[in-house]
């Protein structure tokens, strides 16, 4: 997986575009989560909470 950003006008704009693409892909969250070791029990709890959040969001969209 590669994220490509072309620099046309200024480096600052290209960085802004890159950060936005990383955020939409969920890469920033992934890097933040991998920064420190996470115990398996905590990782399982976090995954369950994220799944519940997605279910609630899907339920809201249906109604």
PyMOL Python script that loads the backbone (N, CA, C, O; Angstrom):
from pymol import cmd

cmd.read_pdbstr("""\
ATOM      1  N   UNK A   1       0.849  -1.169   0.000  1.00  0.00           N
ATOM      2  CA  UNK A   1       0.000   0.000   0.000  1.00  0.00           C
ATOM      3  C   UNK A   1       0.895   1.232   0.000  1.00  0.00           C
ATOM      4  O   UNK A   1       1.791   1.368   0.834  1.00  0.00           O
ATOM      5  N   UNK A   2       0.638   2.123  -0.947  1.00  0.00           N
ATOM      6  CA  UNK A   2       1.437   3.338  -1.030  1.00  0.00           C
ATOM      7  C   UNK A   2       0.502   4.535  -1.157  1.00  0.00           C
ATOM      8  O   UNK A   2      -0.510   4.487  -1.856  1.00  0.00           O
ATOM      9  N   UNK A   3       0.861   5.592  -0.473  1.00  0.00           N
ATOM     10  CA  UNK A   3       0.114   6.844  -0.575  1.00  0.00           C
ATOM     11  C   UNK A   3       0.985   7.799  -1.371  1.00  0.00           C
ATOM     12  O   UNK A   3       2.113   8.096  -0.977  1.00  0.00           O
ATOM     13  N   UNK A   4       0.463   8.279  -2.487  1.00  0.00           N
ATOM     14  CA  UNK A   4       1.233   9.143  -3.368  1.00  0.00           C
ATOM     15  C   UNK A   4       0.658  10.548  -3.327  1.00  0.00           C
ATOM     16  O   UNK A   4      -0.546  10.752  -3.486  1.00  0.00           O
ATOM     17  N   UNK A   5       1.549  11.515  -3.109  1.00  0.00           N
ATOM     18  CA  UNK A   5       1.160  12.923  -3.116  1.00  0.00           C
ATOM     19  C   UNK A   5       2.164  13.661  -3.989  1.00  0.00           C
ATOM     20  O   UNK A   5       3.368  13.616  -3.737  1.00  0.00           O
ATOM     21  N   UNK A   6       1.668  14.331  -5.004  1.00  0.00           N
ATOM     22  CA  UNK A   6       2.549  15.094  -5.887  1.00  0.00           C
ATOM     23  C   UNK A   6       2.708  16.509  -5.352  1.00  0.00           C
ATOM     24  O   UNK A   6       1.733  17.144  -4.951  1.00  0.00           O
ATOM     25  N   UNK A   7       3.933  16.994  -5.348  1.00  0.00           N
ATOM     26  CA  UNK A   7       4.221  18.351  -4.901  1.00  0.00           C
ATOM     27  C   UNK A   7       4.211  19.247  -6.131  1.00  0.00           C
ATOM     28  O   UNK A   7       5.085  19.145  -6.992  1.00  0.00           O
ATOM     29  N   UNK A   8       3.207  20.132  -6.206  1.00  0.00           N
ATOM     30  CA  UNK A   8       3.098  21.004  -7.364  1.00  0.00           C
ATOM     31  C   UNK A   8       3.432  22.443  -7.001  1.00  0.00           C
ATOM     32  O   UNK A   8       4.264  23.073  -7.654  1.00  0.00           O
ATOM     33  N   UNK A   9       2.793  22.962  -5.973  1.00  0.00           N
ATOM     34  CA  UNK A   9       3.009  24.359  -5.625  1.00  0.00           C
ATOM     35  C   UNK A   9       3.952  24.514  -4.441  1.00  0.00           C
ATOM     36  O   UNK A   9       5.044  25.067  -4.573  1.00  0.00           O
ATOM     37  N   UNK A  10       3.526  24.025  -3.297  1.00  0.00           N
ATOM     38  CA  UNK A  10       4.370  24.198  -2.113  1.00  0.00           C
ATOM     39  C   UNK A  10       4.408  22.909  -1.300  1.00  0.00           C
ATOM     40  O   UNK A  10       3.497  22.083  -1.359  1.00  0.00           O
ATOM     41  N   UNK A  11       5.459  22.770  -0.563  1.00  0.00           N
ATOM     42  CA  UNK A  11       5.644  21.593   0.273  1.00  0.00           C
ATOM     43  C   UNK A  11       4.603  21.542   1.387  1.00  0.00           C
ATOM     44  O   UNK A  11       4.153  20.459   1.761  1.00  0.00           O
ATOM     45  N   UNK A  12       4.215  22.706   1.923  1.00  0.00           N
ATOM     46  CA  UNK A  12       3.224  22.745   3.001  1.00  0.00           C
ATOM     47  C   UNK A  12       1.888  22.178   2.540  1.00  0.00           C
ATOM     48  O   UNK A  12       1.243  21.432   3.277  1.00  0.00           O
ATOM     49  N   UNK A  13       1.465  22.528   1.319  1.00  0.00           N
ATOM     50  CA  UNK A  13       0.192  22.009   0.797  1.00  0.00           C
ATOM     51  C   UNK A  13       0.274  20.500   0.598  1.00  0.00           C
ATOM     52  O   UNK A  13      -0.682  19.777   0.876  1.00  0.00           O
ATOM     53  N   UNK A  14       1.424  20.031   0.113  1.00  0.00           N
ATOM     54  CA  UNK A  14       1.598  18.598  -0.099  1.00  0.00           C
ATOM     55  C   UNK A  14       1.544  17.849   1.234  1.00  0.00           C
ATOM     56  O   UNK A  14       0.949  16.775   1.316  1.00  0.00           O
ATOM     57  N   UNK A  15       2.160  18.408   2.276  1.00  0.00           N
ATOM     58  CA  UNK A  15       2.111  17.780   3.601  1.00  0.00           C
ATOM     59  C   UNK A  15       0.685  17.733   4.136  1.00  0.00           C
ATOM     60  O   UNK A  15       0.271  16.747   4.745  1.00  0.00           O
ATOM     61  N   UNK A  16      -0.048  18.794   3.904  1.00  0.00           N
ATOM     62  CA  UNK A  16      -1.436  18.846   4.353  1.00  0.00           C
ATOM     63  C   UNK A  16      -2.273  17.763   3.665  1.00  0.00           C
ATOM     64  O   UNK A  16      -3.097  17.104   4.298  1.00  0.00           O
ATOM     65  N   UNK A  17      -2.045  17.593   2.362  1.00  0.00           N
ATOM     66  CA  UNK A  17      -2.762  16.563   1.607  1.00  0.00           C
ATOM     67  C   UNK A  17      -2.370  15.175   2.108  1.00  0.00           C
ATOM     68  O   UNK A  17      -3.224  14.303   2.268  1.00  0.00           O
ATOM     69  N   UNK A  18      -1.070  14.974   2.354  1.00  0.00           N
ATOM     70  CA  UNK A  18      -0.588  13.684   2.854  1.00  0.00           C
ATOM     71  C   UNK A  18      -1.213  13.349   4.199  1.00  0.00           C
ATOM     72  O   UNK A  18      -1.664  12.223   4.408  1.00  0.00           O
ATOM     73  N   UNK A  19      -1.246  14.315   5.114  1.00  0.00           N
ATOM     74  CA  UNK A  19      -1.827  14.078   6.435  1.00  0.00           C
ATOM     75  C   UNK A  19      -3.312  13.739   6.324  1.00  0.00           C
ATOM     76  O   UNK A  19      -3.807  12.874   7.048  1.00  0.00           O
ATOM     77  N   UNK A  20      -4.016  14.405   5.434  1.00  0.00           N
ATOM     78  CA  UNK A  20      -5.441  14.148   5.237  1.00  0.00           C
ATOM     79  C   UNK A  20      -5.658  12.729   4.714  1.00  0.00           C
ATOM     80  O   UNK A  20      -6.551  12.022   5.181  1.00  0.00           O
ATOM     81  N   UNK A  21      -4.838  12.313   3.741  1.00  0.00           N
ATOM     82  CA  UNK A  21      -4.960  10.957   3.197  1.00  0.00           C
ATOM     83  C   UNK A  21      -4.653   9.907   4.257  1.00  0.00           C
ATOM     84  O   UNK A  21      -5.316   8.873   4.330  1.00  0.00           O
ATOM     85  N   UNK A  22      -3.638  10.181   5.082  1.00  0.00           N
ATOM     86  CA  UNK A  22      -3.288   9.241   6.147  1.00  0.00           C
ATOM     87  C   UNK A  22      -4.422   9.132   7.161  1.00  0.00           C
ATOM     88  O   UNK A  22      -4.706   8.045   7.664  1.00  0.00           O
ATOM     89  N   UNK A  23      -5.060  10.241   7.456  1.00  0.00           N
ATOM     90  CA  UNK A  23      -6.154  10.237   8.416  1.00  0.00           C
ATOM     91  C   UNK A  23      -7.346   9.454   7.862  1.00  0.00           C
ATOM     92  O   UNK A  23      -7.981   8.692   8.591  1.00  0.00           O
ATOM     93  N   UNK A  24      -7.651   9.639   6.577  1.00  0.00           N
ATOM     94  CA  UNK A  24      -8.777   8.925   5.980  1.00  0.00           C
ATOM     95  C   UNK A  24      -8.515   7.425   5.905  1.00  0.00           C
ATOM     96  O   UNK A  24      -9.445   6.628   6.033  1.00  0.00           O
ATOM     97  N   UNK A  25      -7.269   7.037   5.701  1.00  0.00           N
ATOM     98  CA  UNK A  25      -6.913   5.617   5.656  1.00  0.00           C
ATOM     99  C   UNK A  25      -6.835   4.995   7.038  1.00  0.00           C
ATOM    100  O   UNK A  25      -6.816   3.770   7.160  1.00  0.00           O
ATOM    101  N   UNK A  26      -6.791   5.805   8.073  1.00  0.00           N
ATOM    102  CA  UNK A  26      -6.671   5.290   9.424  1.00  0.00           C
ATOM    103  C   UNK A  26      -5.235   4.983   9.806  1.00  0.00           C
ATOM    104  O   UNK A  26      -4.981   4.302  10.799  1.00  0.00           O
ATOM    105  N   UNK A  27      -4.307   5.482   9.025  1.00  0.00           N
ATOM    106  CA  UNK A  27      -2.895   5.211   9.277  1.00  0.00           C
ATOM    107  C   UNK A  27      -2.388   5.906  10.531  1.00  0.00           C
ATOM    108  O   UNK A  27      -1.582   5.339  11.268  1.00  0.00           O
ATOM    109  N   UNK A  28      -2.845   7.115  10.780  1.00  0.00           N
ATOM    110  CA  UNK A  28      -2.394   7.840  11.968  1.00  0.00           C
ATOM    111  C   UNK A  28      -2.803   7.118  13.236  1.00  0.00           C
ATOM    112  O   UNK A  28      -2.011   7.001  14.171  1.00  0.00           O
ATOM    113  N   UNK A  29      -4.037   6.632  13.273  1.00  0.00           N
ATOM    114  CA  UNK A  29      -4.521   5.901  14.450  1.00  0.00           C
ATOM    115  C   UNK A  29      -3.718   4.619  14.635  1.00  0.00           C
ATOM    116  O   UNK A  29      -3.370   4.250  15.756  1.00  0.00           O
ATOM    117  N   UNK A  30      -3.426   3.941  13.515  1.00  0.00           N
ATOM    118  CA  UNK A  30      -2.648   2.711  13.570  1.00  0.00           C
ATOM    119  C   UNK A  30      -1.252   2.971  14.140  1.00  0.00           C
ATOM    120  O   UNK A  30      -0.781   2.221  14.994  1.00  0.00           O
ATOM    121  N   UNK A  31      -0.600   4.017  13.674  1.00  0.00           N
ATOM    122  CA  UNK A  31       0.730   4.355  14.173  1.00  0.00           C
ATOM    123  C   UNK A  31       0.694   4.720  15.648  1.00  0.00           C
ATOM    124  O   UNK A  31       1.586   4.351  16.411  1.00  0.00           O
ATOM    125  N   UNK A  32      -0.345   5.446  16.044  1.00  0.00           N
ATOM    126  CA  UNK A  32      -0.485   5.830  17.444  1.00  0.00           C
ATOM    127  C   UNK A  32      -0.678   4.599  18.323  1.00  0.00           C
ATOM    128  O   UNK A  32      -0.106   4.514  19.410  1.00  0.00           O
ATOM    129  N   UNK A  33      -1.479   3.648  17.856  1.00  0.00           N
ATOM    130  CA  UNK A  33      -1.723   2.430  18.629  1.00  0.00           C
ATOM    131  C   UNK A  33      -0.475   1.565  18.734  1.00  0.00           C
ATOM    132  O   UNK A  33      -0.289   0.883  19.743  1.00  0.00           O
ATOM    133  N   UNK A  34       0.377   1.574  17.729  1.00  0.00           N
ATOM    134  CA  UNK A  34       1.572   0.729  17.733  1.00  0.00           C
ATOM    135  C   UNK A  34       2.752   1.376  18.449  1.00  0.00           C
ATOM    136  O   UNK A  34       3.801   0.748  18.598  1.00  0.00           O
ATOM    137  N   UNK A  35       2.599   2.595  18.884  1.00  0.00           N
ATOM    138  CA  UNK A  35       3.702   3.303  19.529  1.00  0.00           C
ATOM    139  C   UNK A  35       4.149   2.599  20.814  1.00  0.00           C
ATOM    140  O   UNK A  35       5.341   2.562  21.117  1.00  0.00           O
ATOM    141  N   UNK A  36       3.202   2.046  21.564  1.00  0.00           N
ATOM    142  CA  UNK A  36       3.502   1.361  22.809  1.00  0.00           C
ATOM    143  C   UNK A  36       2.880  -0.027  22.797  1.00  0.00           C
ATOM    144  O   UNK A  36       1.918  -0.279  22.073  1.00  0.00           O
ATOM    145  N   UNK A  37       3.433  -0.924  23.600  1.00  0.00           N
ATOM    146  CA  UNK A  37       2.889  -2.274  23.700  1.00  0.00           C
ATOM    147  C   UNK A  37       1.515  -2.227  24.354  1.00  0.00           C
ATOM    148  O   UNK A  37       1.295  -1.508  25.328  1.00  0.00           O
ATOM    149  N   UNK A  38       0.604  -3.005  23.799  1.00  0.00           N
ATOM    150  CA  UNK A  38      -0.750  -3.075  24.335  1.00  0.00           C
ATOM    151  C   UNK A  38      -1.025  -4.515  24.751  1.00  0.00           C
ATOM    152  O   UNK A  38      -0.900  -5.442  23.951  1.00  0.00           O
ATOM    153  N   UNK A  39      -1.401  -4.686  26.011  1.00  0.00           N
ATOM    154  CA  UNK A  39      -1.680  -6.029  26.502  1.00  0.00           C
ATOM    155  C   UNK A  39      -2.825  -6.646  25.700  1.00  0.00           C
ATOM    156  O   UNK A  39      -3.729  -5.930  25.271  1.00  0.00           O
ATOM    157  N   UNK A  40      -2.799  -7.965  25.493  1.00  0.00           N
ATOM    158  CA  UNK A  40      -3.851  -8.618  24.706  1.00  0.00           C
ATOM    159  C   UNK A  40      -5.257  -8.370  25.249  1.00  0.00           C
ATOM    160  O   UNK A  40      -6.197  -8.214  24.471  1.00  0.00           O
ATOM    161  N   UNK A  41      -5.411  -8.333  26.566  1.00  0.00           N
ATOM    162  CA  UNK A  41      -6.744  -8.110  27.136  1.00  0.00           C
ATOM    163  C   UNK A  41      -7.241  -6.701  26.813  1.00  0.00           C
ATOM    164  O   UNK A  41      -8.426  -6.508  26.543  1.00  0.00           O
ATOM    165  N   UNK A  42      -6.348  -5.728  26.841  1.00  0.00           N
ATOM    166  CA  UNK A  42      -6.734  -4.345  26.528  1.00  0.00           C
ATOM    167  C   UNK A  42      -7.022  -4.207  25.040  1.00  0.00           C
ATOM    168  O   UNK A  42      -7.950  -3.502  24.645  1.00  0.00           O
ATOM    169  N   UNK A  43      -6.226  -4.880  24.218  1.00  0.00           N
ATOM    170  CA  UNK A  43      -6.433  -4.834  22.771  1.00  0.00           C
ATOM    171  C   UNK A  43      -7.803  -5.418  22.413  1.00  0.00           C
ATOM    172  O   UNK A  43      -8.517  -4.875  21.569  1.00  0.00           O
ATOM    173  N   UNK A  44      -8.164  -6.538  23.069  1.00  0.00           N
ATOM    174  CA  UNK A  44      -9.452  -7.177  22.821  1.00  0.00           C
ATOM    175  C   UNK A  44     -10.596  -6.246  23.226  1.00  0.00           C
ATOM    176  O   UNK A  44     -11.585  -6.115  22.506  1.00  0.00           O
ATOM    177  N   UNK A  45     -10.450  -5.601  24.390  1.00  0.00           N
ATOM    178  CA  UNK A  45     -11.478  -4.685  24.868  1.00  0.00           C
ATOM    179  C   UNK A  45     -11.654  -3.507  23.909  1.00  0.00           C
ATOM    180  O   UNK A  45     -12.777  -3.097  23.617  1.00  0.00           O
ATOM    181  N   UNK A  46     -10.528  -2.963  23.418  1.00  0.00           N
ATOM    182  CA  UNK A  46     -10.580  -1.827  22.494  1.00  0.00           C
ATOM    183  C   UNK A  46     -11.257  -2.224  21.187  1.00  0.00           C
ATOM    184  O   UNK A  46     -12.069  -1.472  20.649  1.00  0.00           O
ATOM    185  N   UNK A  47     -10.919  -3.413  20.676  1.00  0.00           N
ATOM    186  CA  UNK A  47     -11.526  -3.885  19.430  1.00  0.00           C
ATOM    187  C   UNK A  47     -13.037  -4.070  19.604  1.00  0.00           C
ATOM    188  O   UNK A  47     -13.810  -3.743  18.703  1.00  0.00           O
ATOM    189  N   UNK A  48     -13.455  -4.589  20.751  1.00  0.00           N
ATOM    190  CA  UNK A  48     -14.880  -4.779  20.995  1.00  0.00           C
ATOM    191  C   UNK A  48     -15.598  -3.434  21.071  1.00  0.00           C
ATOM    192  O   UNK A  48     -16.708  -3.294  20.559  1.00  0.00           O
ATOM    193  N   UNK A  49     -14.975  -2.450  21.703  1.00  0.00           N
ATOM    194  CA  UNK A  49     -15.580  -1.119  21.798  1.00  0.00           C
ATOM    195  C   UNK A  49     -15.694  -0.478  20.419  1.00  0.00           C
ATOM    196  O   UNK A  49     -16.702   0.157  20.111  1.00  0.00           O
ATOM    197  N   UNK A  50     -14.666  -0.641  19.590  1.00  0.00           N
ATOM    198  CA  UNK A  50     -14.718  -0.083  18.243  1.00  0.00           C
ATOM    199  C   UNK A  50     -15.822  -0.743  17.418  1.00  0.00           C
ATOM    200  O   UNK A  50     -16.526  -0.068  16.667  1.00  0.00           O
ATOM    201  N   UNK A  51     -15.973  -2.060  17.559  1.00  0.00           N
ATOM    202  CA  UNK A  51     -17.017  -2.778  16.835  1.00  0.00           C
ATOM    203  C   UNK A  51     -18.398  -2.300  17.283  1.00  0.00           C
ATOM    204  O   UNK A  51     -19.285  -2.091  16.455  1.00  0.00           O
ATOM    205  N   UNK A  52     -18.576  -2.129  18.586  1.00  0.00           N
ATOM    206  CA  UNK A  52     -19.863  -1.646  19.103  1.00  0.00           C
ATOM    207  C   UNK A  52     -20.159  -0.244  18.580  1.00  0.00           C
ATOM    208  O   UNK A  52     -21.300   0.060  18.234  1.00  0.00           O
ATOM    209  N   UNK A  53     -19.145   0.604  18.522  1.00  0.00           N
ATOM    210  CA  UNK A  53     -19.312   1.960  18.005  1.00  0.00           C
ATOM    211  C   UNK A  53     -19.756   1.915  16.531  1.00  0.00           C
ATOM    212  O   UNK A  53     -20.633   2.673  16.118  1.00  0.00           O
ATOM    213  N   UNK A  54     -19.138   1.015  15.746  1.00  0.00           N
ATOM    214  CA  UNK A  54     -19.531   0.883  14.336  1.00  0.00           C
ATOM    215  C   UNK A  54     -20.967   0.380  14.214  1.00  0.00           C
ATOM    216  O   UNK A  54     -21.721   0.850  13.361  1.00  0.00           O
ATOM    217  N   UNK A  55     -21.348  -0.583  15.073  1.00  0.00           N
ATOM    218  CA  UNK A  55     -22.724  -1.111  15.030  1.00  0.00           C
ATOM    219  C   UNK A  55     -23.731  -0.016  15.343  1.00  0.00           C
ATOM    220  O   UNK A  55     -24.752   0.110  14.667  1.00  0.00           O
ATOM    221  N   UNK A  56     -23.437   0.787  16.384  1.00  0.00           N
ATOM    222  CA  UNK A  56     -24.355   1.876  16.743  1.00  0.00           C
ATOM    223  C   UNK A  56     -24.485   2.882  15.605  1.00  0.00           C
ATOM    224  O   UNK A  56     -25.579   3.361  15.307  1.00  0.00           O
ATOM    225  N   UNK A  57     -23.368   3.191  14.982  1.00  0.00           N
ATOM    226  CA  UNK A  57     -23.375   4.150  13.881  1.00  0.00           C
ATOM    227  C   UNK A  57     -24.203   3.611  12.700  1.00  0.00           C
ATOM    228  O   UNK A  57     -24.968   4.352  12.084  1.00  0.00           O
ATOM    229  N   UNK A  58     -24.042   2.317  12.394  1.00  0.00           N
ATOM    230  CA  UNK A  58     -24.806   1.697  11.304  1.00  0.00           C
ATOM    231  C   UNK A  58     -26.295   1.685  11.650  1.00  0.00           C
ATOM    232  O   UNK A  58     -27.138   1.913  10.783  1.00  0.00           O
ATOM    233  N   UNK A  59     -26.614   1.420  12.917  1.00  0.00           N
ATOM    234  CA  UNK A  59     -28.016   1.389  13.333  1.00  0.00           C
ATOM    235  C   UNK A  59     -28.642   2.773  13.186  1.00  0.00           C
ATOM    236  O   UNK A  59     -29.794   2.891  12.767  1.00  0.00           O
ATOM    237  N   UNK A  60     -27.894   3.814  13.525  1.00  0.00           N
ATOM    238  CA  UNK A  60     -28.399   5.186  13.386  1.00  0.00           C
ATOM    239  C   UNK A  60     -28.668   5.520  11.926  1.00  0.00           C
ATOM    240  O   UNK A  60     -29.659   6.180  11.614  1.00  0.00           O
ATOM    241  N   UNK A  61     -27.807   5.074  11.042  1.00  0.00           N
ATOM    242  CA  UNK A  61     -27.960   5.381   9.619  1.00  0.00           C
ATOM    243  C   UNK A  61     -29.180   4.672   9.019  1.00  0.00           C
ATOM    244  O   UNK A  61     -29.826   5.202   8.115  1.00  0.00           O
ATOM    245  N   UNK A  62     -29.490   3.479   9.522  1.00  0.00           N
ATOM    246  CA  UNK A  62     -30.628   2.734   8.987  1.00  0.00           C
ATOM    247  C   UNK A  62     -31.955   3.384   9.349  1.00  0.00           C
ATOM    248  O   UNK A  62     -32.903   3.322   8.566  1.00  0.00           O
ATOM    249  N   UNK A  63     -32.040   4.006  10.519  1.00  0.00           N
ATOM    250  CA  UNK A  63     -33.320   4.560  10.978  1.00  0.00           C
ATOM    251  C   UNK A  63     -33.464   6.015  10.671  1.00  0.00           C
ATOM    252  O   UNK A  63     -34.487   6.617  10.997  1.00  0.00           O
TER     253      UNK A  63
END
""", "prot")
cmd.dss("prot")
cmd.show_as("cartoon", "prot")
cmd.util.cbc("prot")
cmd.orient("prot")
